[in-house]
Amino acid sequence: MARGANGMQSGKPEDGHLDPYYRLIELQKQMIDLIQQNANAKRECAALREQLAREVEALARSRRSLPNRLRESAAGLVKRLFRRNGHEPQNARGASVAGWSQPLVERNSSATVQRASVNS
């Protein structure tokens, strides 16, 4: 092959000159593939976590007994009714909210006083 003005060979470049660049391009392609695989794995992991959370929540719900669920529903209903009538519950547990800890006679008298104040 003839040499050019710069002293370099003209014509086809030697194979050894571009090998590092070809290797670099192959490594970049492998990195892109690994990045895509990692992104897919993260999405699958997040989906599995969500599924696990839903299953654990469903299992926890199913283990509560019927009386517990009814008690919780009734307590929520009583709280909503009191808020609707303008009364704020004093106790978050609900025992003294409706006056259940008071004797029946006192509960009836306090209920009539509350009804009178609500109607006025």
C-alpha positions, 0 to 999 in steps of 0.5 A: 500500500502506498503512503500518503502525505502524512506518512500514514497508509492510504486505503483500508485501515488495519483491523487492530486499530478499530478493535477497541472501538468495536469492543466499546460499542458492544459494551455499550449495547450490553449496558443498554440491555442490562438497563432495560432488564433492570427497569423491567425487573423493578416494575415486576418487583413493584407489581409483586409488592402491590399484589402481596400487600393486597393479599395480606390486607385481604387475609387480615380482613378475612380473619376478623370475626363477624362480631368485630366487624359488626362492632366496628361498623356500629361504632362508625355509624354512631360517630357519623350520626353524632357528627351529623347532629353537630356533636363531636365525640369526646372519646375516640373509642366510642364507649362514652360517646353515646353514654353507654357507660352511664346508667340507663336512667341517666342516659335517657335523661341526657338523651332528652336534653340532647334532643331538646338542644338539637330541636331548638 
